[in-house]
């Protein structure tokens, strides 16, 4: 049984489909554009997805919000495939909270192609955060009521 399905399209027109299941983890599949989505190529990962949020592609790498684990992950593009390697680029696994270095149910991700800043909707904290800079640090809380200064 699939709990969530999240979609993204890469620069080559391939469809990426993330299916998550709270009991068994999840699966990330890539449907090649030239096959008109009639076949699929599984993308192997050792990461157990707790609750899929959004997907985004930036400079060929895949970013995924995992609401259940409270993190945003980066899966580097390795010759047209993603995984099994990954890194946590935002949040602390299974440690939700209101601080800038913590997330509570990240649901969507977007990138500014001009400067590389990443925007994360942190729905459990009722805010949107912007990550950027050379160190990849949180720059600012942008919107919604979760941006109270006493939480930082």
Secondary structure, DSSP 4 states (H G I P E B T S, - for coil): --SEEEEEE-TTS-EEEEEEETTTEEEEEEE-GGGTTSS-EEE------SSEEEEEEETTEEEEEETTTTEEEEE-EETTEE-S--EEEEE-TT---SSTT--SSEEEEEE-TTT--EEEEEGGGTEEEEEETTTTEEEEEEESGGG-GGG-
